[in-house]
């Protein structure tokens, strides 16, 4: 708060009055300038501290990330294993549990990430102090993580639904044909959700290559190959036709039209 004191003696002329007014104005301007300088210094240190806290938060996420990538690969193999076991039961009714090509595994935990620092930075308005490109970069990073947390919970729920039968009897060979078919369908759904989560791992690796990662698009594509990748010679002609259509997806002088030939 600024204190403005009255003059110790009355102004005797317009000159004295104007000098007095100018003194007050200059004093006010100096005070406001000092206040804004202090505020800018405070914002500078607050922004620096926030950036450091965000880096520590992301470093913690990197550690969790490494574990989650490891778990993703393990759960993928688990779901494929479970499908093999359930399909064996479906194809060979009466097969004893000890003769199955494996045992069922349903171990998976949701992937959760740290975002408290980012949330606080947004609530306090510190994000507005950042250059737009920087704040957008942070926003993209945390948006991907939050989306993956949602995908992971969906994955977890689907896996739990797939083995709901073992609440009554843990031996899958005791299931009726209808129950086996349902378990296969639910396990396939869980695997689909798990692969969708895997694609997000690959997306984060592409968008943020500076963060440590072991999951890439190549890893995901290797466990879910396209038909032409499995049988290159046999699918060569069909693959070539598809690529011809895709090449015509953005046609016209401006590349903003779909060539009708692309849909034939």
C-alpha positions in Angstrom: 0.0 0.0 0.0 1.3 3.4 -0.9 1.1 6.3 1.6 0.7 9.8 0.2 1.5 12.5 2.8 0.3 16.1 2.5 2.9 18.8 2.0 4.4 20.3 5.1 3.6 23.8 3.9 1.0 25.1 1.4 2.0 25.7 -2.2 2.6 29.4 -2.7 2.4 29.3 -6.5 1.4 27.2 -9.5 5.0 26.3 -9.9 5.1 24.8 -6.4 1.8 23.1 -7.0 3.0 21.5 -10.2 6.3 20.4 -8.7 4.4 18.8 -5.9 2.0 17.0 -8.3 5.0 15.9 -10.4 6.7 14.6 -7.3 3.7 12.5 -6.4 3.3 11.2 -9.9 7.0 10.2 -10.2 6.8 8.5 -6.8 3.7 6.6 -7.8 5.3 5.5 -11.1 8.5 4.4 -9.2 6.4 2.4 -6.7 4.3 0.7 -9.4 7.5 -0.1 -11.3 9.1 -1.6 -8.3 5.9 -3.6 -7.5 5.8 -5.0 -11.1 9.5 -5.8 -10.9 9.0 -7.7 -7.7 6.0 -9.5 -9.3 8.0 -10.4 -12.4 10.9 -11.7 -10.3 8.4 -13.8 -8.2 6.9 -15.2 -11.4 10.3 -16.0 -12.8 11.3 -18.1 -9.8 7.8 -19.7 -9.6 8.0 -20.7 -13.2 11.6 -22.1 -12.8 10.5 -24.1 -9.7 7.5 -25.4 -11.6 9.6 -26.5 -14.5 12.0 -28.3 -12.2 9.0 -30.0 -10.4 7.6 -31.0 -13.7 10.9 -32.6 -14.7 11.0 -34.5 -11.5 7.4 -35.6 -12.0 8.2 -36.8 -15.5 11.3 -38.6 -14.3 9.1 -40.5 -11.8 6.8 -41.3 -14.7 9.8 -42.7 -16.6 10.5 -45.2 -13.8 6.8 -46.3 -13.8 6.9 -46.3 -17.6 9.7 -48.9 -17.7 7.8 -51.2 -15.4 4.6 -50.7 -17.4 6.2 -51.5 -20.7 7.6 -54.7 -19.1 4.1 -55.6 -17.8 2.4 -54.8 -21.1 4.5 -57.4 -22.9 3.9 -60.0 -20.2 0.2 -59.5 -20.1 0.1 -59.7 -23.9 1.7 -63.1 -23.8 -0.6 -64.1 -20.9 -3.7 -63.3 -23.0 -2.4 -65.1 -26.0 -1.6 -68.1 -23.8 -5.1 -68.0 -22.3 -6.6 -68.1 -25.8 -4.5 -71.1 -26.7 -5.7 -72.9 -23.5 -9.3 -72.0 -24.0 -9.3 -73.0 -27.6 -7.8 -76.3 -26.7 -10.6 -76.9 -24.3 -13.1 -75.9 -27.0 -11.6 -78.2 -29.7 -11.0 -81.2 -27.4 -13.9 -81.6 -25.0 -13.0 -83.8 -22.0 -9.3 -83.0 -22.1 -8.1 -83.0 -18.5 -6.6 -79.9 -17.0 -3.2 -81.5 -16.7 -3.1 -82.1 -20.5 -3.8 -78.5 -21.4 -1.1 -76.6 -23.4 -0.7 -74.2 -20.5 -2.5 -72.8 -17.5 -4.6 -69.7 -17.3 -3.0 -66.4 -16.0 -4.9 -63.2 -15.4 -2.3 -60.9 -13.8 -2.6 -57.3 -14.7 -2.6 -54.0 -12.8 -3.9 -50.6 -14.1 -1.2 -48.2 -15.2 -1.4 -45.0 -13.2 0.8 -41.9 -13.7 1.8 -38.8 -11.7 0.2 -35.5 -12.7 -0.2 -33.5 -9.5 2.4 -30.9 -10.4 0.9 -30.3 -13.8 -2.6 -30.0 -12.3 -1.3 -27.5 -9.7 0.5 -25.5 -12.4 -2.8 -25.2 -14.4 -4.8 -24.3 -11.4 -2.4 -21.5 -10.3 -2.1 -20.1 -13.8 1.6 -20.8 -14.0 1.1 -22.5 -17.3 0.1 -19.1 -18.7 3.6 -17.8 -18.0 5.1 -20.4 -20.3 5.6 -19.9 -24.1 2.7 -21.4 -25.9 4.8 -24.1 -27.6 6.0 -25.3 -24.1 2.6 -25.3 -22.5 1.2 -27.2 -25.5 4.0 -29.7 -25.2 3.2 -30.4 -21.6 -0.5 -30.6 -22.3 0.0 -33.2 -25.0 2.3 -35.3 -22.7 -0.2 -35.4 -19.9 -3.2 -35.8 -22.1 -1.6 -39.0 -23.6 -0.9 -40.3 -20.1 -4.4 -39.6 -18.9 -5.8 -41.3 -22.0 -3.6 -44.3 -21.3 -4.7 -44.5 -17.7 -8.3 -44.8 -19.0 -7.3 -47.4 -21.5 -5.5 -49.4 -18.9 -8.6 -49.4 -16.6 -10.7 -50.6 -19.5 -8.1 -53.3 -20.1 -8.1 -54.3 -16.5 -11.9 -54.5 -16.3 -12.0 -56.6 -19.5 -9.5 -59.1 -18.1 -11.4 -59.4 -14.9 -14.6 -60.1 -16.8 -12.8 -62.7 -18.9 -12.1 -65.0 -16.0 -15.2 -64.4 -14.0 -15.9 -68.1 -14.3 -13.2 -69.0 -11.8 -15.1 -67.5 -8.9 -17.1 -70.7 -8.9 -14.6 -73.3 -10.3 -11.0 -72.6 -11.1 -10.8 -75.6 -13.5 -11.6 -74.3 -17.0 -12.2 -77.9 -18.2 -15.4 -78.0 -16.2 -16.9 -75.2 -18.3 -19.8 -76.0 -20.6 -19.2 -75.4 -24.3 -21.3 -72.2 -24.1 -19.2 -71.0 -21.2 -15.9 -71.8 -23.0 -17.2 -69.8 -26.0 -18.0 -66.9 -23.8 -14.6 -67.0 -22.1 -12.9 -67.0 -25.5 -15.0 -64.0 -26.6 -14.2 -62.0 -23.4 -10.5 -62.9 -23.5 -10.4 -61.7 -27.1 -12.0 -58.5 -26.1 -9.5 -58.1 -23.3 -6.6 -58.7 -25.8 -8.0 -56.1 -28.2 -8.1 -53.5 -25.4 -4.6 -54.5 -24.4 -3.3 -54.0 -27.9 -5.1 -50.6 -28.1 -3.1 -49.6 -25.0 0.0 -50.8 -26.7 -0.6 -48.5 -29.6 -0.6 -45.6 -27.2 2.8 -46.7 -25.8 4.0 -46.5 -29.4 2.4 -43.1 -29.9 4.1 -41.7 -26.8 7.5 -43.1 -28.0 7.0 -41.2 -31.3 5.8 -38.0 -29.8 8.4 -37.9 -27.0 11.5 -39.7 -28.3 13.6 -37.9 -25.6 11.9 -39.9 -22.8 13.2 -43.4 -22.3 11.1 -46.2 -23.7 11.3 -49.7 -25.1 7.8 -49.8 -26.7 7.6 -48.6 -30.3 5.3 -48.9 -33.3 7.6 -51.7 -34.6 7.1 -53.7 -31.4 3.3 -53.5 -31.6 3.3 -54.3 -35.3 5.5 -57.3 -34.7 2.9 -58.9 -32.4 0.0 -58.0 -34.6 1.4 -58.2 -38.1 -0.7 -57.5 -41.2 -1.5 -60.4 -43.6 0.9 -59.2 -46.2 3.7 -59.3 -43.6 2.9 -62.9 -42.7 2.8 -64.1 -46.3 4.7 -61.6 -48.4 4.8 -63.6 -51.7 1.2 -64.8 -51.5 -0.3 -61.4 -50.5 1.9 -59.3 -52.8 -0.8 -58.8 -55.5 -3.6 -58.0 -53.0 -1.3 -55.7 -51.1 -0.3 -53.8 -54.2 -4.0 -53.2 -55.1 -4.6 -51.8 -51.6 -1.6 -49.5 -51.8 -2.9 -48.2 -55.2 -6.2 -47.3 -53.6 -4.5 -45.6 -50.7 -2.4 -43.6 -53.0 -5.6 -42.1 -54.4 -7.0 -41.2 -51.1 -5.8 -37.6 -51.4 -6.1 -36.6 -55.0 -6.9 -33.5 -57.0 -4.8 -30.4 -57.6 -4.8 -29.5 -53.9 -4.7 -33.1 -52.6 -8.1 -32.6 -50.9 -10.2 -35.0 -52.9 -10.8 -38.8 -52.8 -10.4 -40.3 -56.3 -13.4 -42.5 -57.1 -11.0 -45.1 -58.2 -9.8 -45.4 -54.6 -13.2 -46.9 -53.7 -13.3 -49.6 -56.4 
